[in-house]
Amino acid sequence: MTFLEHLYDLRKRLRNAALIFVLATIGSFFFFKTYFDWLTRPARAAYTAALGREPTFVFTGPTEPFWVYTKLAMYGALIAASPFIIWELWKFVAPGLYRKEKKLALLVTIATAFCFVGGALFGYALISKPALTFLFGLSEAVSGPLPFKIEPFVRMEEMVGFMLSMLLGSGAAFELPVVLSVLGWMGLVTARGLWRFNKYALILSAVIGGVLTPGPDVLSQLLMAGPLFGLFNLSIILVWLIERARRKKLEALAKETGADLVPYG
């Protein structure tokens, strides 16, 4: 294909991807209340557990609900349309790849999607409710000469933003094995080097857990730091397996050619 033919093909793929996203967005507007219900369930459960009453989400501007629902509809459309968008981009990139590169790209794409979804579900099911229960539990009624109350006044936009930040942060954190495995395959990191860094990884996991979790509470940071440290150690095993496979391949090649090849790592 010539350069102009490549540009035409790219324009075609981008046009198809944009059309799919627009159609998914239109269809997603019929389910925005379902999205809001699903997304805020941990928050509502935490609110009820901490305060013992039905939660209420408020909006401080007449257009706030509309923009919140629009944002949810677009996020839902992006999730629904992402397989088709990736397929269109793949059809543009795949003709320029060798068979081995196609298999590797497919494996990395599947692993990336799986880890992100797993991390988002982990944040939704195991981190959101404990973190919000702690935060809502800071509400109190103070008695004395001048009594006062501290009660939550939760806006729709703030609640949706908190939950989306939690899902995106935990999903991004669970990409650690994919990133380190790719770096190990490229030879930029080794299993031995990662193992030596393991003692620092525990502290770094706590720091990253504090950055990725939207709440300031220690509980959510610890709930994120634990899996991060476990994923780092899982990455060491994956990099070691990659190095082992490369070593065996070099040894087999050395036997066939009679050359003295030194395995990597």
C-alpha beads as a LAMMPS data file, in Angstrom:
LAMMPS data file: protein, C-alpha beads

265 atoms
264 bonds

1 atom types
1 bond types

-500.0 500.0 xlo xhi
-500.0 500.0 ylo yhi
-500.0 500.0 zlo zhi

Masses

1 110.0

Atoms # bond

1 1 1 0.000 0.000 0.000
2 1 1 1.138 3.517 -0.755
3 1 1 1.265 6.305 1.826
4 1 1 -2.007 7.786 0.576
5 1 1 -3.653 4.353 0.677
6 1 1 -2.546 3.987 4.308
7 1 1 -4.047 7.371 5.120
8 1 1 -7.291 6.412 3.414
9 1 1 -7.430 3.147 5.343
10 1 1 -6.724 4.965 8.634
11 1 1 -9.473 7.470 7.914
12 1 1 -11.851 4.601 7.189
13 1 1 -11.011 2.835 10.462
14 1 1 -11.321 6.020 12.513
15 1 1 -14.631 6.821 10.824
16 1 1 -15.992 3.360 11.653
17 1 1 -14.772 3.626 15.261
18 1 1 -16.352 7.064 15.679
19 1 1 -19.639 5.851 14.179
20 1 1 -19.713 2.871 16.534
21 1 1 -19.050 5.138 19.524
22 1 1 -21.817 7.573 18.507
23 1 1 -24.336 4.748 18.104
24 1 1 -23.289 3.253 21.447
25 1 1 -23.666 6.660 23.107
26 1 1 -27.190 7.097 21.739
27 1 1 -28.177 3.643 22.976
28 1 1 -26.442 4.232 26.305
29 1 1 -28.689 7.203 27.100
30 1 1 -31.544 4.752 27.714
31 1 1 -29.607 3.204 30.615
32 1 1 -28.022 6.194 32.399
33 1 1 -30.193 5.732 35.502
34 1 1 -29.180 2.066 35.615
35 1 1 -25.540 3.141 35.437
36 1 1 -26.043 5.606 38.281
37 1 1 -27.807 2.968 40.375
38 1 1 -25.056 0.394 39.808
39 1 1 -22.205 2.851 40.327
40 1 1 -23.510 4.292 43.604
41 1 1 -24.543 1.030 45.272
42 1 1 -21.396 0.774 47.436
43 1 1 -21.829 4.432 48.415
44 1 1 -25.477 3.940 49.359
45 1 1 -24.642 0.822 51.380
46 1 1 -21.841 2.684 53.167
47 1 1 -24.109 5.675 53.849
48 1 1 -26.780 3.437 55.361
49 1 1 -24.236 1.500 57.423
50 1 1 -22.591 4.657 58.785
51 1 1 -25.658 6.835 59.377
52 1 1 -28.511 4.364 59.619
53 1 1 -30.781 6.151 57.185
54 1 1 -31.594 6.286 53.495
55 1 1 -28.967 8.219 51.487
56 1 1 -29.788 11.395 49.598
57 1 1 -27.747 12.793 46.721
58 1 1 -28.256 16.465 45.970
59 1 1 -27.421 18.731 43.045
60 1 1 -26.483 22.383 43.399
61 1 1 -27.151 23.476 39.830
62 1 1 -30.090 22.897 37.490
63 1 1 -27.880 21.259 34.833
64 1 1 -25.855 19.021 37.168
65 1 1 -28.031 15.869 36.816
66 1 1 -28.030 16.219 33.027
67 1 1 -24.229 16.413 32.808
68 1 1 -23.763 13.594 35.318
69 1 1 -26.070 11.316 33.325
70 1 1 -24.367 12.390 30.088
71 1 1 -20.972 11.519 31.518
72 1 1 -22.223 8.113 32.638
73 1 1 -23.796 7.463 29.248
74 1 1 -20.529 8.280 27.468
75 1 1 -18.492 6.079 29.810
76 1 1 -20.967 3.247 29.296
77 1 1 -20.804 3.748 25.529
78 1 1 -17.005 3.692 25.612
79 1 1 -17.007 0.394 27.503
80 1 1 -19.595 -1.145 25.185
81 1 1 -17.922 0.096 22.002
82 1 1 -14.298 -0.547 23.028
83 1 1 -14.126 -4.110 21.572
84 1 1 -15.348 -2.835 18.197
85 1 1 -13.036 0.200 18.294
86 1 1 -10.044 -2.001 19.138
87 1 1 -11.027 -4.351 16.306
88 1 1 -11.079 -1.482 13.800
89 1 1 -7.661 -0.272 14.943
90 1 1 -6.374 -3.840 14.861
91 1 1 -7.433 -4.237 11.228
92 1 1 -5.327 -1.177 10.414
93 1 1 -2.232 -2.285 12.353
94 1 1 -2.310 -6.075 11.803
95 1 1 -1.276 -6.128 8.098
96 1 1 2.086 -4.597 9.069
97 1 1 2.912 -7.182 11.729
98 1 1 4.515 -10.602 11.532
99 1 1 2.632 -13.632 12.832
100 1 1 4.652 -13.703 16.075
101 1 1 4.045 -9.995 16.621
102 1 1 0.315 -10.473 16.037
103 1 1 0.169 -13.194 18.697
104 1 1 2.089 -11.037 21.160
105 1 1 -0.091 -7.973 20.495
106 1 1 -3.250 -10.045 20.918
107 1 1 -1.957 -11.545 24.167
108 1 1 -1.015 -8.134 25.576
109 1 1 -4.386 -6.645 24.591
110 1 1 -6.351 -9.465 26.235
111 1 1 -4.181 -9.362 29.364
112 1 1 -4.525 -5.571 29.591
113 1 1 -8.315 -5.723 29.321
114 1 1 -8.565 -8.615 31.792
115 1 1 -6.331 -6.942 34.392
116 1 1 -8.101 -3.593 34.095
117 1 1 -11.562 -5.118 34.470
118 1 1 -10.360 -7.264 37.372
119 1 1 -8.858 -4.241 39.113
120 1 1 -11.988 -2.147 38.592
121 1 1 -14.170 -4.920 40.022
122 1 1 -11.781 -5.273 42.964
123 1 1 -12.065 -1.560 43.715
124 1 1 -15.831 -1.638 43.315
125 1 1 -16.474 -4.703 45.463
126 1 1 -13.770 -4.566 48.144
127 1 1 -12.446 -1.012 48.504
128 1 1 -15.323 1.397 47.816
129 1 1 -17.678 0.418 50.631
130 1 1 -15.096 0.209 53.480
131 1 1 -13.527 3.501 52.406
132 1 1 -16.854 5.322 52.171
133 1 1 -18.114 3.774 55.416
134 1 1 -15.094 5.247 57.162
135 1 1 -15.558 8.644 55.512
136 1 1 -19.299 8.835 56.175
137 1 1 -18.624 7.640 59.722
138 1 1 -16.912 10.955 60.439
139 1 1 -20.406 12.440 60.764
140 1 1 -21.309 13.181 64.364
141 1 1 -23.494 15.226 66.670
142 1 1 -21.545 17.231 69.240
143 1 1 -23.313 18.212 72.439
144 1 1 -22.336 21.001 74.790
145 1 1 -23.120 24.645 75.399
146 1 1 -23.327 25.206 71.623
147 1 1 -24.252 21.815 70.086
148 1 1 -23.766 21.182 66.393
149 1 1 -23.915 18.376 63.844
150 1 1 -21.552 17.228 61.126
151 1 1 -23.551 15.575 58.367
152 1 1 -22.711 14.615 54.766
153 1 1 -24.056 16.768 51.960
154 1 1 -23.180 14.642 48.939
155 1 1 -23.570 16.010 45.416
156 1 1 -24.310 13.711 42.496
157 1 1 -21.242 14.889 40.592
158 1 1 -18.906 14.380 43.550
159 1 1 -20.232 10.889 44.218
160 1 1 -19.911 9.795 40.600
161 1 1 -16.454 11.356 40.395
162 1 1 -15.319 9.533 43.534
163 1 1 -16.530 6.158 42.289
164 1 1 -15.093 6.612 38.794
165 1 1 -11.742 7.631 40.277
166 1 1 -11.814 4.530 42.449
167 1 1 -12.562 2.223 39.510
168 1 1 -10.040 3.850 37.180
169 1 1 -7.326 3.934 39.855
170 1 1 -7.731 0.297 40.880
171 1 1 -7.994 -0.770 37.229
172 1 1 -4.766 1.061 36.364
173 1 1 -3.006 -0.430 39.402
174 1 1 -3.792 -3.964 38.264
175 1 1 -1.945 -3.316 34.967
176 1 1 1.357 -3.764 36.832
177 1 1 1.921 -7.417 35.782
178 1 1 1.282 -6.561 32.129
179 1 1 3.696 -3.609 32.173
180 1 1 6.493 -5.490 33.938
181 1 1 5.997 -8.585 31.767
182 1 1 6.344 -6.507 28.604
183 1 1 9.456 -4.824 30.027
184 1 1 10.838 -8.272 30.915
185 1 1 10.144 -9.527 27.390
186 1 1 12.006 -6.492 26.020
187 1 1 14.924 -7.208 28.351
188 1 1 14.611 -3.924 30.245
189 1 1 13.987 -5.624 33.620
190 1 1 14.989 -8.999 35.027
191 1 1 13.430 -11.269 37.621
192 1 1 16.580 -11.041 39.734
193 1 1 16.518 -7.246 39.650
194 1 1 12.823 -7.141 40.541
195 1 1 13.412 -9.535 43.436
196 1 1 16.166 -7.299 44.795
197 1 1 13.761 -4.356 44.583
198 1 1 11.077 -6.311 46.483
199 1 1 11.847 -4.757 49.869
200 1 1 11.318 -1.290 48.441
201 1 1 8.221 -2.389 46.538
202 1 1 6.255 -2.739 49.786
203 1 1 6.811 0.927 50.669
204 1 1 6.205 2.016 47.099
205 1 1 2.937 0.034 47.021
206 1 1 1.688 1.972 50.052
207 1 1 2.606 5.279 48.391
208 1 1 0.954 4.363 45.074
209 1 1 -2.094 3.060 46.944
210 1 1 -2.444 6.479 48.571
211 1 1 -2.174 8.220 45.198
212 1 1 -4.612 5.991 43.316
213 1 1 -7.357 5.865 45.954
214 1 1 -9.470 9.053 45.953
215 1 1 -10.198 8.996 49.677
216 1 1 -7.699 10.196 52.332
217 1 1 -8.416 7.291 54.693
218 1 1 -5.700 4.791 55.548
219 1 1 -8.027 1.787 55.151
220 1 1 -8.572 2.223 51.412
221 1 1 -4.847 2.849 50.908
222 1 1 -3.972 -0.395 52.685
223 1 1 -6.622 -2.298 50.747
224 1 1 -4.978 -1.063 47.549
225 1 1 -1.378 -1.487 48.715
226 1 1 -1.805 -5.174 49.599
227 1 1 -2.884 -6.319 46.112
228 1 1 -0.264 -4.045 44.513
229 1 1 2.516 -5.754 46.448
230 1 1 1.068 -9.153 45.561
231 1 1 0.880 -8.180 41.874
232 1 1 4.509 -7.058 41.969
233 1 1 5.564 -10.478 43.234
234 1 1 3.368 -12.126 40.604
235 1 1 5.187 -10.011 38.015
236 1 1 8.509 -11.407 39.238
237 1 1 7.233 -14.929 38.537
238 1 1 5.971 -13.926 35.083
239 1 1 9.285 -12.287 34.150
240 1 1 11.139 -15.366 35.406
241 1 1 8.966 -17.602 33.195
242 1 1 9.683 -15.338 30.206
243 1 1 13.404 -15.548 30.871
244 1 1 13.189 -19.311 31.295
245 1 1 11.392 -19.708 27.961
246 1 1 13.990 -17.495 26.244
247 1 1 16.828 -19.487 27.830
248 1 1 15.387 -22.789 26.648
249 1 1 14.941 -21.421 23.155
250 1 1 18.568 -20.271 23.045
251 1 1 19.765 -23.638 24.333
252 1 1 17.764 -25.469 21.685
253 1 1 19.148 -23.137 19.014
254 1 1 22.674 -23.734 20.293
255 1 1 22.244 -27.487 19.996
256 1 1 20.945 -27.190 16.460
257 1 1 23.683 -24.847 15.245
258 1 1 26.515 -26.042 17.459
259 1 1 27.197 -22.449 18.451
260 1 1 28.083 -21.383 21.969
261 1 1 25.109 -19.121 22.723
262 1 1 24.877 -17.503 26.136
263 1 1 21.252 -17.342 27.380
264 1 1 19.941 -13.992 28.507
265 1 1 19.629 -13.527 32.298

Bonds

1 1 1 2
2 1 2 3
3 1 3 4
4 1 4 5
5 1 5 6
6 1 6 7
7 1 7 8
8 1 8 9
9 1 9 10
10 1 10 11
11 1 11 12
12 1 12 13
13 1 13 14
14 1 14 15
15 1 15 16
16 1 16 17
17 1 17 18
18 1 18 19
19 1 19 20
20 1 20 21
21 1 21 22
22 1 22 23
23 1 23 24
24 1 24 25
25 1 25 26
26 1 26 27
27 1 27 28
28 1 28 29
29 1 29 30
30 1 30 31
31 1 31 32
32 1 32 33
33 1 33 34
34 1 34 35
35 1 35 36
36 1 36 37
37 1 37 38
38 1 38 39
39 1 39 40
40 1 40 41
41 1 41 42
42 1 42 43
43 1 43 44
44 1 44 45
45 1 45 46
46 1 46 47
47 1 47 48
48 1 48 49
49 1 49 50
50 1 50 51
51 1 51 52
52 1 52 53
53 1 53 54
54 1 54 55
55 1 55 56
56 1 56 57
57 1 57 58
58 1 58 59
59 1 59 60
60 1 60 61
61 1 61 62
62 1 62 63
63 1 63 64
64 1 64 65
65 1 65 66
66 1 66 67
67 1 67 68
68 1 68 69
69 1 69 70
70 1 70 71
71 1 71 72
72 1 72 73
73 1 73 74
74 1 74 75
75 1 75 76
76 1 76 77
77 1 77 78
78 1 78 79
79 1 79 80
80 1 80 81
81 1 81 82
82 1 82 83
83 1 83 84
84 1 84 85
85 1 85 86
86 1 86 87
87 1 87 88
88 1 88 89
89 1 89 90
90 1 90 91
91 1 91 92
92 1 92 93
93 1 93 94
94 1 94 95
95 1 95 96
96 1 96 97
97 1 97 98
98 1 98 99
99 1 99 100
100 1 100 101
101 1 101 102
102 1 102 103
103 1 103 104
104 1 104 105
105 1 105 106
106 1 106 107
107 1 107 108
108 1 108 109
109 1 109 110
110 1 110 111
111 1 111 112
112 1 112 113
113 1 113 114
114 1 114 115
115 1 115 116
116 1 116 117
117 1 117 118
118 1 118 119
119 1 119 120
120 1 120 121
121 1 121 122
122 1 122 123
123 1 123 124
124 1 124 125
125 1 125 126
126 1 126 127
127 1 127 128
128 1 128 129
129 1 129 130
130 1 130 131
131 1 131 132
132 1 132 133
133 1 133 134
134 1 134 135
135 1 135 136
136 1 136 137
137 1 137 138
138 1 138 139
139 1 139 140
140 1 140 141
141 1 141 142
142 1 142 143
143 1 143 144
144 1 144 145
145 1 145 146
146 1 146 147
147 1 147 148
148 1 148 149
149 1 149 150
150 1 150 151
151 1 151 152
152 1 152 153
153 1 153 154
154 1 154 155
155 1 155 156
156 1 156 157
157 1 157 158
158 1 158 159
159 1 159 160
160 1 160 161
161 1 161 162
162 1 162 163
163 1 163 164
164 1 164 165
165 1 165 166
166 1 166 167
167 1 167 168
168 1 168 169
169 1 169 170
170 1 170 171
171 1 171 172
172 1 172 173
173 1 173 174
174 1 174 175
175 1 175 176
176 1 176 177
177 1 177 178
178 1 178 179
179 1 179 180
180 1 180 181
181 1 181 182
182 1 182 183
183 1 183 184
184 1 184 185
185 1 185 186
186 1 186 187
187 1 187 188
188 1 188 189
189 1 189 190
190 1 190 191
191 1 191 192
192 1 192 193
193 1 193 194
194 1 194 195
195 1 195 196
196 1 196 197
197 1 197 198
198 1 198 199
199 1 199 200
200 1 200 201
201 1 201 202
202 1 202 203
203 1 203 204
204 1 204 205
205 1 205 206
206 1 206 207
207 1 207 208
208 1 208 209
209 1 209 210
210 1 210 211
211 1 211 212
212 1 212 213
213 1 213 214
214 1 214 215
215 1 215 216
216 1 216 217
217 1 217 218
218 1 218 219
219 1 219 220
220 1 220 221
221 1 221 222
222 1 222 223
223 1 223 224
224 1 224 225
225 1 225 226
226 1 226 227
227 1 227 228
228 1 228 229
229 1 229 230
230 1 230 231
231 1 231 232
232 1 232 233
233 1 233 234
234 1 234 235
235 1 235 236
236 1 236 237
237 1 237 238
238 1 238 239
239 1 239 240
240 1 240 241
241 1 241 242
242 1 242 243
243 1 243 244
244 1 244 245
245 1 245 246
246 1 246 247
247 1 247 248
248 1 248 249
249 1 249 250
250 1 250 251
251 1 251 252
252 1 252 253
253 1 253 254
254 1 254 255
255 1 255 256
256 1 256 257
257 1 257 258
258 1 258 259
259 1 259 260
260 1 260 261
261 1 261 262
262 1 262 263
263 1 263 264
264 1 264 265
